[in-house]
Amino acid sequence: MRVLVVTNMWPSERRPHWGSFVKSQADSLAAAGVENTLHEIEGWKSMGEYVKALRVLPDVARACRADLVHAHYGYSGAACANVKLPLVVSFCGDDLLGRPDDRGRLSFKSRALIPLSKWAARRADGVIVKSEEMRRVIAGVADVHVIPNGVNMTRFAPVPRDDARDALGWRRDGHVLLFAANPEEPRKNFALAQGVESALKARGLDVRLEWVYGRPPEAVALTMSAADVLLLPSFHEGSPNTVKEAMSCNLPVVAAPVGDCEERLRDCPPSAVVPRTVEAFTDAAARVLEAGTRGPGRERVAPLALEAVASRVLQVYERAIARHRKGR
């Protein structure tokens, strides 16, 4: 099967983290026999890049003799409107849920663009979302599949904590809270993580907050092995990759009830999903630190290994091709 991958996120030397999960999925599908051709839309420059893609994508699809187009994410899916091939659109989260500010309120721009993503979902032959919350947003759209991004369990594997800290140049003593996101991104709610650090210090704990963002996946994995607990206080998420990656490293997680966190962390002590308040996060993080155990995260997240997710995506491809041939 030949697939044209259309995405507005793809890692580069300058931004090795940018869309690394899209590339991981494409690579795992290639390992399963899919012939991928990449077309990257540099949407970070301007919305005009999507208009440009609208014009050129039919020629790109013909040139690579694609059997199907897989677009990541909603805006990329809309840019495929002129391609007369089976279309699968994967949504990431804020393309359907919106992008909140530091108070959790959706920005005007994201509110205005949600209808564009919904339109892309309605015209697709197959839709992939990351959580049940996202599925509910497009209720009524046919053939929607909840498939979280897979996790590279070879890359995100546990390393002894002291060894990881030595490799990072961290001191071995003390507890480390990890924030694995852009601290300047309002929806990630870095201020709450800072509040947790202050509250734990006020309780007399030797604790410090570290954050990792914009680093290659290998560096993120090492940081997860060096930390004691991951904090995820976001206002919105689809299926946060950092949670699954932390689980694969057996790093406990304290998360707000966003995306599929409750499903992922259910029966995975000492991890917890708690209300998005400094007090609730502080209490949960303190319990994790007092327990001093890593938990069964790796075992729990194994069904979302890249190879397993690739198999599920292939089934969506086959259904989309069949639906397209039947005229839906």
C-alpha positions, 0 to 999 in steps of 0.5 A: 500500500502506498500512502501519502502522509500529509502533516504540519508536524515533522521533526527536523534538526532544528526542532527534533521534538516537533511531530516525533510521534507522527514520524514514529507512527509512519516508521512503524507503518513502513516496517509493516510494509506501507510505502510512505511519501511525506508532504510537510505543510509548514503551517507554523509560518502562516495559514497560507501554507494550507492554501498552498497545499490545497493547490499542490497536493493533487499533483503530489498524490498522482506523482507518488501513485498513492492509494490513500492519504493520511493527514495529521491533523485537522487543518492538514485534513482540510488541505486535502480537499482536492485530492480524490483518494481515500482520506484518513484524518488523525486529530491531535487534540487542540484541533478539535478541543481548542487551545486554551489560555493560561486560565483554561479559556479557549482563544478566539482563533482556536474557536474559529478553527474548530469548525474547519477540523469538524468539516475535515472529519465529515468528509474523510473516509476514516477518522482517528482520534486520541480519546473518547472526549475527542470522539464525542466532539465529532459525534455523528461522524461515521467510522471514527476510531479511538487510537492513541499515539503509540509509544516506542518502548525500546527508546522509552525503557527504564534506566536505573535512576542514579545512572540516569542522573549521572548521565544528565549531570544531576545530583543523586539525592533529593526528589525530582518533579518533571514537567515534560512540556513547553513551560511557555505554552499556556495550556500546559499550566506550568504555573501549577507545577511551580506551585506544587514544588513550592508547596512540597518544599514548604512541607520540608521535602528536598524536591526540585522541579525540572522541565524538558522540552525541545530535546530529542526523544532519547534525552526525554527518555533519560530524563524520565528515568532520572525523575521521581514523578511526572506532573501533567496539569494541562487544561486540555490534551488529546492523548498526551504522549508524555504520559505513555512515555513516562509509563513506558519508563515506569515513571509515576504520573500525577495528571489532571483529568484530561484526554485519556489520562484516567483510562491510561492511569487506572489501576497503575499505582502510585500514579493518580489523576486528581483535580487541577489544583495545587493542593490536590497535585501536591498531596498526590505527588507527596504520596508518590514520593513517600511510596518510593516505588515506580509502579507497573506503568510499562506493563500497563502501556504495552498494548500501545507499543508502536507495532500494535498501534500500527496494526490498528491504523492499517485496519483503518486504512483498509476500511477507508479504501473500502468505504471510498470505493463504495462511495461511502 
